[in-house]
Amino acid sequence: MEKYHFAVCDDEKAVRDLLHGWLSDSPYKAQISDYSSGEELIKDIDTGTRIDVLFLDIAMGASDGIEIAKKLVTRIENNGKSMRASRPLIIYVTGIPDRMGDAFGVKAYGYLLKPVSRPSFDGELHRAVEELKKLDAQLVCETSYADMSDAFIALQSGKGIVNVKHKDILYVESSGRKAIVHLNEKKYEVYKQMAEFEEALGKDFFRIHRGYLVNLSHVVGYSRTEVQVDNGELLIISKYKYSDFIRAYMDFIS
């Protein structure tokens, strides 16, 4: 079993001791750290300490857990990482129920209201560890297939062959016996069936209409009748494809 790093940040020693004890009794192999202030926590993280799950109080004297979380978010985003796949997963532990909305506004993973019961604490910890397992599995997949960003398709254009990277294709349009491959500043007309493009380009592309196969990474907006790609073009979406498109797009961006 992987060893995790759990942390508690709370200015009340009694609360820190209680949560530390519960973490020590958990079935997970983990290093456990305690912090009495947000500044102390940030300083440790800035030295390279990785924390997987953080139980964070909101009101800590001069500190504010929401502001501390915002600083963590800024550091993660400045490093070019996504919040969804980054540590720590923040679980607020507080006696201020009316600030729950603020907590989720800064990517909080969970929320526990004081006085915290052991069953609710164990439940949140278990849920967080299961999420860490999913994130780690996702990271393995992303690492294994990192070179897929350079995948290309060979197109017979005119009398020659052109290699076009998947990531550069905005969409493929059906045009009679031909297909038109649209890039940002150019397009290629080829004799190839749309079904062949679907198979060759894979799950990052979705057939929104019999006439359009769109690259999900270039989608910037959609309605029930149109999908907009990032060069501003609007593509018709079939009403029969709308629900499946939404599921595919949500899976793609999550």
C-alpha positions in Angstrom: 0.0 0.0 0.0 1.3 3.4 -0.9 2.4 5.7 1.9 0.5 9.0 2.0 1.1 12.3 3.7 -1.8 13.7 5.7 -1.7 17.1 7.4 -3.8 19.0 9.9 -3.7 22.8 10.1 -5.6 24.2 13.0 -4.7 26.8 15.7 -6.4 24.8 18.4 -4.0 22.2 19.9 -6.9 20.0 21.1 -8.3 19.8 17.6 -4.9 19.0 16.1 -4.3 16.3 18.7 -7.7 14.7 18.1 -7.4 14.6 14.3 -3.8 13.5 14.5 -4.9 10.6 16.7 -7.7 9.6 14.3 -5.3 9.7 11.3 -2.8 7.6 13.2 -5.6 5.0 13.8 -6.6 4.9 10.2 -5.9 1.9 8.0 -3.7 3.9 5.7 0.1 4.0 5.9 0.8 7.7 6.2 3.2 10.4 7.4 1.2 12.9 9.5 2.1 16.6 10.0 0.5 19.2 12.2 0.5 23.0 11.6 -0.7 25.6 14.0 -1.0 28.4 11.3 -1.4 28.8 7.6 1.9 30.5 7.3 3.7 27.6 8.8 1.9 25.3 6.3 2.7 27.4 3.3 6.4 27.7 4.3 6.7 23.9 4.5 5.0 23.4 1.1 7.3 26.0 -0.5 10.3 23.9 0.6 9.0 21.0 -1.4 6.8 19.1 1.1 4.1 17.2 -0.7 0.8 16.8 1.2 -1.9 14.5 -0.1 -4.8 15.3 2.1 -5.1 18.5 4.2 -7.6 19.0 7.0 -7.7 22.8 7.2 -9.5 25.1 9.7 -11.0 28.3 8.3 -10.7 30.7 11.3 -7.2 30.6 12.8 -6.5 33.8 14.6 -4.8 36.1 12.2 -4.9 33.4 9.5 -7.8 32.6 7.3 -8.1 29.1 5.8 -9.8 30.4 2.7 -6.9 32.7 2.0 -4.4 30.0 2.6 -6.2 27.7 0.1 -6.1 30.5 -2.4 -2.4 30.8 -2.0 -2.1 27.0 -2.6 -4.3 27.3 -5.7 -2.1 30.1 -7.1 1.1 28.1 -6.5 -0.4 25.0 -8.3 -1.6 27.0 -11.2 1.7 28.9 -11.6 3.4 25.6 -11.9 1.2 24.7 -14.9 -0.7 22.0 -13.1 -4.5 21.4 -13.0 -6.2 21.6 -9.6 -8.1 18.4 -10.3 -4.9 16.3 -10.5 -2.9 18.2 -7.8 -2.3 17.8 -4.1 -3.4 18.5 -1.5 -7.1 17.5 -1.4 -8.4 20.1 1.0 -11.0 19.2 3.6 -12.2 22.1 5.7 -12.8 21.4 9.4 -14.6 24.4 10.9 -17.3 25.6 13.2 -18.5 28.2 10.7 -21.2 26.6 8.5 -22.1 29.8 6.6 -18.7 29.9 4.9 -19.2 26.5 3.2 -19.8 28.3 -0.1 -16.4 30.1 0.2 -14.7 26.8 0.8 -15.9 25.2 -2.4 -15.1 28.4 -4.2 -11.4 27.6 -3.7 -11.5 23.9 -4.9 -12.1 22.4 -1.5 -12.6 18.6 -1.7 -14.7 18.3 1.4 -16.2 20.0 4.5 -16.5 18.8 8.1 -18.4 20.8 10.7 -17.2 21.0 14.3 -17.6 19.2 16.5 -16.5 16.5 14.1 -17.7 12.9 14.7 -15.3 10.0 14.1 -17.6 8.3 11.6 -17.9 11.4 9.4 -14.2 12.0 9.7 -13.4 8.5 8.6 -15.8 8.7 5.8 -14.2 11.9 4.4 -10.7 10.4 4.7 -11.7 7.2 2.9 -13.4 9.2 0.1 -10.2 11.3 -0.3 -7.9 8.3 -0.4 -10.1 6.7 -3.1 -9.9 9.9 -5.1 -6.1 9.9 -4.7 -6.0 6.3 -6.1 -8.0 7.5 -9.2 -5.7 10.5 -9.7 -2.6 8.3 -9.5 -4.1 5.8 -12.0 -4.9 8.7 -14.3 -1.3 10.0 -13.9 0.1 6.6 -14.9 -2.1 6.6 -18.0 -1.1 10.1 -19.0 2.6 9.2 -18.5 2.3 6.0 -20.6 0.6 7.8 -23.4 2.4 11.2 -23.2 3.8 10.7 -26.7 0.2 10.6 -28.1 0.3 14.4 -28.3 2.6 13.9 -31.3 0.4 11.4 -33.0 -0.3 12.2 -36.7 -2.4 11.1 -39.6 -1.1 10.7 -43.1 -3.2 12.5 -45.7 -3.0 12.0 -49.5 -3.2 15.6 -50.7 -2.7 16.2 -54.4 0.2 14.1 -55.5 1.9 13.9 -52.1 1.5 12.7 -48.6 1.1 15.2 -45.7 1.6 14.2 -42.1 -0.8 16.2 -39.9 -0.7 16.1 -36.1 -4.0 15.1 -34.5 -3.8 18.0 -32.1 -3.6 20.5 -35.0 -6.9 19.3 -36.6 -9.9 21.5 -35.6 -12.5 19.4 -37.3 -13.1 17.1 -40.3 -16.0 18.0 -42.7 -17.7 15.6 -45.0 -18.1 16.9 -48.6 -19.6 14.4 -51.0 -16.9 11.8 -51.8 -14.3 13.9 -50.1 -13.5 14.9 -46.6 -12.0 18.3 -45.7 -9.5 18.4 -42.8 -9.6 21.9 -41.2 -6.6 23.3 -39.4 -6.2 26.9 -38.2 -4.8 28.4 -41.3 -5.2 25.7 -43.9 -7.3 22.8 -45.0 -6.8 19.6 -46.9 -9.3 17.8 -49.2 -8.8 14.1 -49.3 -10.7 11.0 -50.6 -11.4 9.3 -47.3 -14.6 8.3 -45.5 -15.6 10.0 -42.2 -15.8 6.5 -40.6 -12.1 6.0 -41.4 -11.3 9.4 -39.7 -13.3 8.4 -36.6 -11.3 5.2 -36.2 -7.9 6.8 -37.0 -8.3 9.9 -34.8 -9.7 8.1 -31.7 -11.7 9.2 -28.6 -10.5 12.8 -28.6 -12.7 13.5 -31.6 -16.5 13.3 -31.7 -18.9 12.9 -34.6 -21.4 15.7 -33.8 -23.2 15.4 -37.1 -22.9 13.2 -40.2 -21.0 16.0 -41.7 -18.7 17.0 -38.9 -16.1 15.2 -36.7 -14.8 17.7 -34.1 -11.6 17.7 -32.1 -12.8 18.0 -28.5 -9.6 19.9 -27.5 -10.6 22.8 -29.7 -14.2 23.1 -28.5 -14.7 26.4 -26.7 -18.5 26.4 -26.5 -21.7 24.7 -27.5 -25.5 24.9 -27.5 -28.2 22.5 -28.5 -27.7 23.4 -32.2 -24.1 24.4 -32.6 -20.5 23.7 -31.4 -18.0 26.4 -31.5 -14.3 25.7 -32.1 -11.5 28.0 -31.1 -11.1 29.7 -34.5 -14.6 31.1 -34.1 -16.4 28.7 -36.5 -19.8 27.3 -35.6 -20.6 23.7 -36.5 -24.0 22.2 -36.6 -24.7 19.5 -34.0 -27.4 16.9 -34.6 -30.2 16.8 -32.0 -29.6 13.0 -31.9 -26.0 13.5 -31.0 -26.3 16.2 -28.4 -26.6 14.0 -25.3 -23.7 11.7 -26.3 -21.6 14.8 -27.2 -22.1 16.3 -23.7 -21.1 13.0 -22.0 -18.0 12.7 -24.3 -17.0 16.3 -23.8 -17.4 16.1 -20.0 -15.3 13.0 -19.9 -12.7 14.7 -22.0 -12.3 17.8 -19.9 -12.5 16.0 -16.5 
